[in-house]
Amino acid sequence: MSDRRIIGETLRRAASTTAILALSIALVTSSAYAASVAAGPTTTLSDTFTGSTGVTYSFGTYRISNGEYCTGASLTFPAGTDVSGATASSPAGTVAVSGQTVTVTFTNRIRGRNLILVIGGIRNPQTPGLYNAGGITLFLTNPAGGVKPPETYPTGDYSIVTPTMSISITPETIDFGELLPGDAPPPQTVNVTVSSSTPVQLTRVVAGDVTDLGLTVSGTASGSKPAGTATYTDAYRVAPTWYSEAGVPLAASVNYTLTP
């Protein structure tokens, strides 16, 4: 083989190798996300007790980039959570419910700011425990109006707990002794101690020989009570009437009821 042919073949192979390397470099690409987790993620509830209704769930915080619009979001709530009455609290929008999935289409698109999705009208599950919605899916478009693939981001854990309530009464029995018609002895007091993890309603129902005893009650035990532990005092007064039959024991009962 002549020297000229050897040199030509070497140059041809070198040119072919160079073209292949150029093609490999051209295939390198990059990608970017349209949103991100700005803080958290956290999920907060307006009421964490089992079975509570009208609860507001807040999911955040997610950052929508300047280059994209977020038009809505979707979440699938855990089994046992009643989402049939879900409402869009913030941002404003229309709600669609399918099974356990709540989808919100925003009235106004979001761009270049933080997003906290707030959904109201939820009923908590009856079973206490640690829960998670499993992720939030954001629906996106670009400034030109083109639809982009949805992006899913994590959501925070939250706890559903059983409310605790207790009540004690001291003393449990009041004895005014023997009385004559027209007697009005000093009142006797009852202390009602309430301990609860949630605001409660304390009711008082009096039954028995209320009229013949001339029984009246006043105090602070009946009504709405805040969460925590507190003692309330009721005062009981009797004033037997002249129509009460002599020698017949008179008695009344009082029932205190605590409800969340």
Secondary structure, DSSP 8 states (H G I E B T S, - for coil): --HHHHHHHHHHHHHHHHHHHHHHHHT------SEEEEEEEEEEES--BTT-SSEEEEEEEEEE-TT-EEEEEEEE--TT-B-TT-EEEES-EEEEEETTEEEEEEEEEE-SSEEEEEEEEEB--SS-EEE----EEEEEE-TTS-EEEEEEE----EEEB---EEEEEESS-----S--TT-----EEEEEEEEESS-EEEEEEEEESHHHHT-EEEES-SEEE-SEEEEEEEEEE----TTS-TT----EEEEEEEE-
